Amino acid sequence: MRRVEKVIDLMNEWLGRIVSHFLLFILAVSVIQVFMRYVFKRPLIWVWDVNHYLFASMIFLGAGYHLLHRQIIAVDVLYSRFSPKMKAFADLLAFIATIIFSITVIWKGGESAWRSFVAKEVTVSIFAPPLYPLRALLPIGAILLLLQAGVQFTRDFFAVFKRDEIDTNIMERVGKSGD
């Protein structure tokens, strides 16, 4: 079981690191667009769509990474006062909601992606790239989030009910250099 946890942690760690660099591409493409529009008076028709795809990829594929690093919303006024065991219990409740949310997004997002693929849906811009790859990222991201939620749920469950030490050091789990 620990091996599966480590594989899921590594997958979300590396995917999160990769998609975090998309912000640099968004910035570069935006600078190029501004330069082309105002210097050469020739705006690029593909910039909005590319930025939209990159940003959506960051959001959808980065959710598991944020859960891995526990960069999620918590009511710190209360949460910070909890004991480690109580924090784990609160996380168990939150992860149940995450699991329900993820399953719903996989189901509905998958339906939406499939309909988009069958209809060969494209964006409404002049560039008009296909929309189904973007729609497919939503259920894929939800699957990654669900896998990470399952790992976190397992860890917190054992921390609460098996009296294990709570494993909060992510770098030990994923390896100091991510390998």
N, C-alpha and C positions, 0 to 999 in steps of 0.2 A: 504494500500500500504506500509506503514512503517513497518508493520509486515512481509511482504514478503521480504522487503529489509533486515530486521534484520536476518531473517532465512538464506538468501543467504550469508550475511556477516558472520554469525556464522558458517555456513557450510564450507566456504572457510577458515575462521580463524582456525578452529579445524583441517581441513584436512591439511592445511599448516603446522600447528604445528606438526602433526603426521608424515608427510612425511619428515619434516626437520630432524627428528631423524634417518632416513634411512642412513644418512651420517655416523653415528656412526656404524651402522651395516656393511656398506661398508668397513670402516676402520678395524673393528674387523675381518671380513672375509678375508680381504687382509693380515692382520698380521698372521692369522692362515695359510693362503696359503704359505706365505714366510717361516714360521716356518716348516711346513710340507715338503716343497720342499727342503730347505737347511739343515735342521737338520735330518729329517728322509728319505730324498730322495724319498718321496712319494707325488707328487703334487696331489691336489684334482681336479677332472675333472669338478666339478660343480661351482667353484668359479667365473669364468668369466661370466657365464650365470646369476648367482645370482646377482652379482654386476651390470651387465647390466640392469637387470629388476629393481633393486632398484633405480639405477640412473635415468632411464627413468621414473619411477614412481614419483620421486622427481620433475623432470622437468615438466612432463605433468600435474600432479595433483597439483603442486604448483603455476601454472600460475595465478589462481584466487586469491590466497593469495597475490601474489606480486602486482596485480592490486588493491586489497583491500587496501593495505598499500601504494599504489602509488610508489612502488619501480620499476618504469619503466624508460625507457630512455627518457630524455627531453633535449633540448638544453638550458642548464642553463644560458648561457650568455644572451639569450633573455628572457627565461621563468621567471627567477628570477626578472626581471625588470617589469614584468606585474603586474597589479593590480589583486586582487583576482577574480574580475569579468572577466577580460581578460584571466586569467589562466583557469577559468572554460570554457570560449569559446574555447580556444586552446585545452582543454581536450575534448570538444565536437567533434571537428574535428578529433582528434586522436582516439576517441572511435568509430567513424564511420568506420575508417579503421580497428579497432580491431574487430568490428562486422562483417565486410565483410570477414576478415581473419578467424575468428572463424567459420563462416558458411561454408566457403570453406574447412576448416580442418575437420569439422564434416562430411561433405558430402564425401570428398575423403578418409578421414581416416576411416570412417564407411564402405565404399566400400572395402577398403584394409583389414580391420579386418574381414569382412564377407567372403571375398575370402579366407583368411587365415584359418578361421574356417572350411569352406566347404572342403578345400583341406587338412585339418589336418596338416598344415604346422608346422615344427619343426625347431629349430636352426640347424646350420651346425656343431655344436660341438659334441664331443663324448657323452656328457650328454644328448643332444637333447631334451630339454623341449619344450612343445608346444609354438608356437610363437603368436598365436591369442590373448592370454590374454594381451600380451605386445602391440600388434597392437590395441587392443580395448581401451587401456588407452589413446591413442591420441584423439579420438573423445570425450571420457568422459572428459578429461582435457579441451578440447575446449568448451564443454557444460558448464563446471564450469566457464571458462573464459568469455563466452558469457553472462551467468547469471550475473556475477559480472560487466561486461561492461554495461549491461542494467541498473543495479542499479546505477553505477557511472554516466552513461549518464543521467538518470532521475534526479539525484541530481544536476549535472552541468546544465542541462536544466533549472531547477527551479531557480538555482542561477543566471543564466544569464537573464532569461525572466520574472521571478516573483519577483525579488528583495528580495529573501530570503537570509538569512545569509548562507554563504558557510560552510558546515559541514565538517571540516577537522579533528576533533578529533575522530579517529577511536575507541579508547578505550571506549568512551562514547557510540558509536553505538553497539559495540560487548560486552560490559560489561567489567568492570575492570579485572575480573578474567576469562573472556571468557564465562560466563554463560548467 
